[in-house]
């Protein structure tokens, strides 16, 4: 059992090792959040990276593809560009 083995490993750690593991985990989470916030500032988008959830964007994008979004106000919208908007469910709706 994985969970029992994990708990046994935690019990065997001394306080210094446990604090070190918690600190490492906190640094990883805070680094990921800083990168996300940095991407939000650079792109001007609330969701700078989204995942394609359905097959409606095929053949250009398939399910599971990652899309990098930008929100440049100074560039006009042109024919053929893909638009995104927030839906009622809190997801990002994409349309061509």
C-alpha beads as a LAMMPS data file, in Angstrom:
LAMMPS data file: protein, C-alpha beads

96 atoms
95 bonds

1 atom types
1 bond types

-500.0 500.0 xlo xhi
-500.0 500.0 ylo yhi
-500.0 500.0 zlo zhi

Masses

1 110.0

Atoms # bond

1 1 1 0.000 0.000 0.000
2 1 1 1.439 3.278 -1.119
3 1 1 -0.233 5.482 1.484
4 1 1 0.922 3.325 4.396
5 1 1 4.506 3.281 3.062
6 1 1 4.416 7.064 2.670
7 1 1 3.197 7.531 6.245
8 1 1 5.924 5.200 7.521
9 1 1 8.548 7.246 5.670
10 1 1 7.196 10.466 7.188
11 1 1 7.273 8.948 10.682
12 1 1 10.920 7.915 10.245
13 1 1 12.012 11.462 9.306
14 1 1 13.459 13.701 11.951
15 1 1 12.060 17.226 12.312
16 1 1 14.750 18.815 10.147
17 1 1 14.081 16.446 7.225
18 1 1 10.332 16.989 7.514
19 1 1 10.730 20.784 7.549
20 1 1 13.045 20.524 4.535
21 1 1 10.459 18.497 2.580
22 1 1 7.651 20.926 3.471
23 1 1 9.851 23.890 2.505
24 1 1 10.736 22.285 -0.856
25 1 1 7.074 21.630 -1.601
26 1 1 6.176 25.215 -0.681
27 1 1 8.917 26.568 -2.943
28 1 1 7.693 24.491 -5.879
29 1 1 4.097 25.681 -5.417
30 1 1 5.114 29.333 -4.977
31 1 1 7.398 29.163 -8.036
32 1 1 4.547 27.793 -10.154
33 1 1 2.238 30.578 -8.944
34 1 1 4.876 33.248 -9.674
35 1 1 5.370 31.909 -13.198
36 1 1 1.584 31.893 -13.743
37 1 1 1.207 35.471 -12.469
38 1 1 4.174 36.559 -14.584
39 1 1 2.556 35.067 -17.686
40 1 1 -0.671 36.891 -16.818
41 1 1 1.195 40.217 -16.698
42 1 1 3.189 39.593 -19.899
43 1 1 0.229 38.370 -21.972
44 1 1 -2.465 40.609 -20.475
45 1 1 -4.702 37.551 -20.248
46 1 1 -6.497 36.160 -17.206
47 1 1 -5.774 32.617 -18.435
48 1 1 -2.501 32.678 -20.386
49 1 1 -2.452 28.897 -20.944
50 1 1 -5.564 26.801 -21.624
51 1 1 -6.204 23.175 -22.596
52 1 1 -8.463 22.204 -25.506
53 1 1 -11.273 20.157 -23.926
54 1 1 -13.367 19.164 -26.939
55 1 1 -12.861 18.214 -30.553
56 1 1 -14.635 21.298 -31.930
57 1 1 -11.329 23.007 -32.869
58 1 1 -10.084 20.143 -35.060
59 1 1 -8.164 19.863 -37.385
60 1 1 -6.151 22.866 -36.130
61 1 1 -6.183 21.864 -32.440
62 1 1 -6.898 18.463 -30.909
63 1 1 -8.165 17.502 -27.440
64 1 1 -5.441 17.991 -24.840
65 1 1 -3.460 20.600 -26.801
66 1 1 -2.146 23.567 -24.819
67 1 1 -2.901 27.032 -26.193
68 1 1 -0.951 30.155 -25.247
69 1 1 -3.324 33.157 -25.150
70 1 1 -2.518 36.853 -25.427
71 1 1 -4.717 39.909 -25.026
72 1 1 -3.204 42.641 -27.144
73 1 1 -5.608 45.558 -27.275
74 1 1 -3.602 47.481 -29.876
75 1 1 -3.834 44.699 -32.498
76 1 1 -7.157 44.603 -34.388
77 1 1 -9.012 41.296 -34.735
78 1 1 -8.480 39.794 -38.176
79 1 1 -10.228 37.103 -40.196
80 1 1 -9.007 33.631 -39.265
81 1 1 -7.975 34.473 -35.709
82 1 1 -9.206 32.396 -32.796
83 1 1 -11.158 34.192 -30.075
84 1 1 -11.595 33.158 -26.459
85 1 1 -14.116 34.220 -23.846
86 1 1 -15.056 33.140 -20.339
87 1 1 -18.147 30.934 -20.217
88 1 1 -20.882 30.693 -17.594
89 1 1 -19.205 27.554 -16.225
90 1 1 -15.913 29.379 -15.607
91 1 1 -14.203 27.736 -18.561
92 1 1 -12.569 29.390 -21.546
93 1 1 -14.688 29.069 -24.728
94 1 1 -12.724 29.183 -27.981
95 1 1 -14.196 29.941 -31.386
96 1 1 -12.919 30.549 -34.903

Bonds

1 1 1 2
2 1 2 3
3 1 3 4
4 1 4 5
5 1 5 6
6 1 6 7
7 1 7 8
8 1 8 9
9 1 9 10
10 1 10 11
11 1 11 12
12 1 12 13
13 1 13 14
14 1 14 15
15 1 15 16
16 1 16 17
17 1 17 18
18 1 18 19
19 1 19 20
20 1 20 21
21 1 21 22
22 1 22 23
23 1 23 24
24 1 24 25
25 1 25 26
26 1 26 27
27 1 27 28
28 1 28 29
29 1 29 30
30 1 30 31
31 1 31 32
32 1 32 33
33 1 33 34
34 1 34 35
35 1 35 36
36 1 36 37
37 1 37 38
38 1 38 39
39 1 39 40
40 1 40 41
41 1 41 42
42 1 42 43
43 1 43 44
44 1 44 45
45 1 45 46
46 1 46 47
47 1 47 48
48 1 48 49
49 1 49 50
50 1 50 51
51 1 51 52
52 1 52 53
53 1 53 54
54 1 54 55
55 1 55 56
56 1 56 57
57 1 57 58
58 1 58 59
59 1 59 60
60 1 60 61
61 1 61 62
62 1 62 63
63 1 63 64
64 1 64 65
65 1 65 66
66 1 66 67
67 1 67 68
68 1 68 69
69 1 69 70
70 1 70 71
71 1 71 72
72 1 72 73
73 1 73 74
74 1 74 75
75 1 75 76
76 1 76 77
77 1 77 78
78 1 78 79
79 1 79 80
80 1 80 81
81 1 81 82
82 1 82 83
83 1 83 84
84 1 84 85
85 1 85 86
86 1 86 87
87 1 87 88
88 1 88 89
89 1 89 90
90 1 90 91
91 1 91 92
92 1 92 93
93 1 93 94
94 1 94 95
95 1 95 96
